[in-house]
Amino acid sequence: MQLAGPFAAGSPPDRPSAIRLLRAAVAAGVDHFDTAQYYGPGVVNDLIREALYPYPDGLVIVSKVAVRGDGGAAELRRLRGGIEDNLRSLRVGQLPAVNLRLPGDGRVDARFDDQLAAMVAARDEGLIAGVGLSNVSLEQLQHAVAETDIVCVQNLFHLADRRGDPLLKECLSRRIAFVPFCPLGWPRGRDNPVLTSPAVTDAAARLAITPAQVALQWLLQLAPNVLLIPGTGSLAHLRENLAAESVTLDDMALRELDGVAAP
């Protein structure tokens, strides 16, 4: 969901509408929310708590933490502090999963090992139930699963950017949830390589659905371990996104979509 201001910074333009949107999502059966204390910062977690606390049974709130620096004990304390900040703002004693957001360099080094160990320690202490990874390379994932259980991977992946396909396959083989971020493409607007693709818009028109529903269903049909977190800031978009689950893409659409690539 897209609950903070532009680029996940600041407050939403209409806070009461954001509260209603969260409650409508749960009422419609949404049971997985992606968040982070640094969205806002603090804004999205506060909205979730205000709208949904006490949380209904079965609701899975997954957050993420990230630190920037040169490594060392101070960096690991900030990582731990980020987890604790999420727990306080959401008013929970444990989160089902927290993703370790990585810088994207793909390196397996001592810093990566130290951060992974800090996440494992938080899990062992009961602060989180599962460790996830975000913006991770295949090498980092394979290294991590040799050390501990990983419950989810959150990486950039959409019709026009399939560089994460080896990660998806690795996650599928290991029964790890794969959560594409930016599932509708990036950037937004007229330069969006997914929603403006002729293959997408043609398939949507022929099947009497929307381009967003084409893009989301394409992801869902890839593998059973794919979980979607499309951003939405309105009830109309929420309904559109949820309806993508019941969409069927025929063979012609799948063939045409297979050729979509970033410009």
C-alpha positions in Angstrom: 0.0 0.0 0.0 1.1 3.6 -0.6 0.3 5.3 2.7 3.0 7.8 3.3 3.7 10.8 1.1 5.6 10.7 -2.2 8.6 8.3 -2.1 7.5 7.0 1.3 8.3 10.3 3.0 6.0 12.5 5.1 2.4 12.1 5.9 -0.5 11.1 3.5 -2.5 13.9 2.0 -5.6 12.6 3.8 -5.0 10.7 7.0 -8.6 9.6 7.6 -8.8 8.2 4.1 -5.6 6.2 4.8 -7.1 4.8 7.9 -10.3 3.8 6.0 -8.2 2.2 3.3 -6.3 0.0 5.8 -9.5 -1.2 7.4 -11.1 -1.8 4.0 -8.1 -3.9 3.0 -8.5 -6.2 6.1 -12.2 -6.4 5.5 -11.6 -7.5 2.0 -9.3 -10.3 3.2 -5.8 -8.8 2.9 -3.7 -10.5 5.6 -0.2 -9.4 4.6 1.1 -5.8 5.1 4.5 -4.6 4.1 5.8 -1.7 6.2 8.9 -0.1 7.7 9.6 2.3 10.5 11.6 4.4 8.1 8.5 4.9 5.9 7.5 8.5 6.8 9.6 8.0 9.0 7.2 6.5 11.5 4.1 7.5 9.5 3.0 4.1 8.1 3.5 2.1 11.3 1.5 4.7 13.2 -1.3 4.5 10.6 -1.4 0.7 10.8 -1.5 0.8 14.6 -4.2 3.4 14.6 -6.3 1.6 12.0 -6.0 -2.0 13.0 -4.8 -2.4 16.6 -5.7 -4.7 18.3 -4.7 -6.7 15.3 -7.0 -9.4 13.9 -6.0 -13.0 14.1 -4.0 -14.1 11.1 -2.8 -10.6 10.1 0.9 -10.8 9.0 2.8 -7.5 9.3 6.3 -7.7 7.7 8.7 -4.9 8.2 12.3 -4.2 7.2 15.4 -2.6 8.6 18.5 -1.1 7.0 21.6 0.6 8.2 24.3 2.5 6.3 27.8 2.9 7.5 31.2 1.2 7.6 30.2 -1.7 9.8 31.1 -2.4 13.3 29.3 -2.6 16.6 27.6 0.8 16.3 26.0 -0.3 13.0 24.7 -3.5 14.5 23.2 -1.6 17.4 21.3 0.6 14.9 20.1 -2.5 13.2 18.8 -3.9 16.5 17.3 -0.5 17.3 15.5 -0.5 14.0 13.7 -3.7 14.9 12.9 -2.4 18.4 11.5 0.8 16.9 9.1 -1.2 14.7 8.0 -3.2 17.7 7.2 -0.1 19.7 5.5 1.8 16.9 3.3 -1.2 16.0 2.8 -2.1 19.6 3.7 -5.7 19.3 6.1 -8.0 21.1 7.1 -9.9 18.0 6.9 -9.4 14.3 6.2 -12.4 12.0 9.2 -11.4 9.8 11.6 -8.6 9.3 13.6 -8.1 6.1 17.2 -7.1 6.2 17.4 -4.5 3.5 20.8 -4.6 1.7 22.5 -1.9 -0.2 22.5 -3.9 -3.5 26.2 -4.5 -4.0 25.6 -8.2 -3.9 28.7 -8.9 -1.8 29.1 -11.7 0.6 31.6 -10.3 3.2 32.1 -9.9 6.9 29.6 -7.0 7.0 26.9 -9.1 5.5 27.6 -11.9 7.9 27.5 -9.6 10.9 24.2 -8.1 9.9 22.7 -11.5 9.2 23.9 -12.7 12.6 22.2 -9.7 14.2 19.0 -10.7 12.5 19.4 -14.3 13.7 20.0 -13.1 17.2 16.8 -11.0 17.1 14.9 -14.1 16.0 16.5 -16.3 18.7 15.5 -13.7 21.3 11.9 -13.7 20.1 11.7 -10.2 18.7 11.0 -11.6 15.2 9.7 -14.9 14.1 11.5 -15.0 10.8 14.4 -13.5 8.9 13.9 -12.1 5.5 16.2 -10.5 2.9 15.6 -7.5 0.6 17.6 -6.3 -2.4 19.7 -9.5 -2.1 21.8 -11.2 -4.7 21.6 -14.9 -5.5 25.1 -15.4 -4.0 24.0 -13.7 -0.8 20.8 -15.7 -0.6 22.7 -19.0 -1.1 25.2 -18.0 1.5 22.5 -17.0 4.0 20.4 -20.2 3.7 23.6 -22.2 4.4 23.7 -20.4 7.8 20.1 -20.1 8.8 16.4 -20.3 7.7 15.2 -17.5 5.5 11.4 -17.0 5.2 11.1 -14.4 2.5 13.0 -12.5 -0.2 11.8 -9.0 -1.3 13.5 -7.8 -4.5 12.8 -5.7 -7.5 10.9 -7.8 -10.1 8.3 -7.1 -12.7 7.4 -7.8 -16.3 10.0 -5.4 -17.7 12.8 -6.3 -15.2 13.3 -10.0 -14.8 16.9 -10.0 -13.5 15.6 -11.5 -10.3 14.4 -14.7 -12.1 17.2 -16.9 -10.7 16.3 -15.6 -7.2 12.7 -16.5 -7.8 13.7 -20.0 -8.9 16.0 -20.4 -5.9 13.3 -19.3 -3.5 10.7 -21.7 -5.1 13.1 -24.6 -4.7 13.6 -23.8 -1.0 10.0 -22.9 -0.3 10.9 -19.3 0.5 8.2 -16.6 -0.2 9.3 -14.3 -3.1 7.9 -10.8 -2.8 8.5 -8.5 -5.8 8.6 -4.8 -5.0 7.6 -2.4 -7.7 5.4 -5.1 -9.2 3.7 -2.6 -11.5 7.1 -1.3 -12.8 9.3 1.7 -12.2 9.3 4.7 -12.7 5.7 5.7 -12.4 3.9 7.7 -15.1 4.4 7.8 -18.8 7.9 6.3 -18.5 6.6 3.2 -16.7 7.9 0.3 -18.8 5.1 -2.1 -17.7 1.8 -0.2 -17.7 2.7 1.6 -20.9 3.9 -1.5 -22.8 1.8 -2.2 -25.9 1.8 -5.9 -25.0 0.2 -5.1 -21.6 -2.3 -2.5 -22.8 -3.3 -4.7 -25.8 -3.8 -7.8 -23.6 -5.8 -5.7 -21.1 -8.1 -4.3 -23.8 -8.7 -7.7 -25.4 -9.4 -9.4 -22.0 -11.5 -6.5 -20.7 -9.3 -6.0 -17.6 -6.8 -3.2 -16.6 -3.1 -3.1 -17.4 -2.3 -3.3 -13.7 -4.3 -6.5 -13.4 -2.4 -7.9 -16.4 0.9 -7.1 -14.7 -0.1 -8.5 -11.3 -1.6 -11.7 -12.6 1.5 -12.3 -14.7 3.5 -12.3 -11.5 1.0 -14.5 -9.7 1.0 -17.2 -12.3 4.8 -17.5 -12.3 5.0 -19.5 -9.1 3.0 -20.4 -6.0 5.5 -18.7 -3.7 4.9 -15.2 -5.2 3.3 -12.7 -2.8 2.3 -9.3 -4.0 2.6 -5.9 -2.3 1.4 -3.4 -4.9 1.2 0.1 -3.7 -2.2 1.7 -3.5 -3.5 4.9 -2.0 -7.2 4.6 -2.8 -10.1 2.2 -2.4 -10.5 2.0 -6.2 -7.0 0.9 -6.7 -7.3 -1.6 -3.8 -10.3 -3.2 -5.5 -8.5 -3.2 -8.8 -5.5 -4.9 -7.4 -7.4 -7.5 -5.4 -9.5 -8.4 -8.5 -6.2 -9.3 -10.3 -6.2 -12.6 -8.4 -9.2 -13.9 -10.3 -8.0 -12.8 -13.7 -6.9 -15.4 -16.3 -4.3 -14.7 -18.9 -4.7 -16.8 -22.0 -1.9 -18.3 -24.0 -1.9 -15.4 -26.5 -1.5 -12.9 -23.7 1.3 -14.9 -22.1 3.2 -15.2 -25.4 2.9 -11.5 -26.0 3.9 -10.6 -22.4 7.0 -12.8 -22.6 8.5 -10.3 -25.0 8.1 -7.3 -22.7 11.4 -5.8 -21.8 12.7 -2.5 -20.4 13.4 0.1 -23.0 
